[in-house]
Amino acid sequence: MAVPKRKMSRSNTRHRRSNWKAEAVATTACPQCQAQTQPHRACPSCGTYGGRHYDAAERTAHQD
């Protein structure tokens, strides 16, 4: 396993990490209710995905 021989300076570390940026979550419009949802997920407002209705998506709290 490769091990660094010398300590990397703060400047070099920060320069290397300058491209570590967070990206905004992609959203699409739900075809049923037009609410903004994440792609490939059931709509949290109406609970549909791919023309099917899922009741589990409408629950907001974890139920035991």
N, C-alpha and C positions, 0 to 999 in steps of 0.2 A: 504494500500500500504506500502511495506517495505521501511524504511528509515534507512540509515547507522547511527550507534550511534557514531562512531569515524571517523575522517578523515583518508583516506587511504594514506599511505606514497608514496612518489615518486617511491621508489624502488619496492614496491608491485604493484603499478599501471603499471609501465613499465614491470615488470615481467609478469603480467597478459596479457598485450598487445603484448608480444613478438611473439605471434603466429598469429597476424593480418598481414598477408603477401598478397600482390597482386599477382595474378596468371597471366601468359601470356594468351592471347586470343587464343583459339584453332582454328586452320585453317585446311582446307582440300583442296584438289586439285579439281578444277572444271572439271567435266567429258567432257565438250565441249572444253574449251580453255586451260585447265591445269593451270590456274592462281590460286593463293592461295585465298580462300574465307572463311568466317565464315560458319559453318554448319547451315543448315536450313535458309539460306538467299539467295536471288538472287545474282548471280555473278556480281560484280560491273563493270567488264571489258566487258563481253559479254551479260549480262542481262538475263541469263537462270537460271531456277530452276525447277527441276523435269521434264525435257524434254520440258518445255514451255518457250517461250520468253516473257520477260516483258520489255516494253519500259521505264517504270518509273525508272528502275535501272540504265539506261544509263545517266539520267540527273544528272548533278553535282551541279547545283545551284537551289535554290528554285524559282519556277516560280509562279507568281500570275495570 
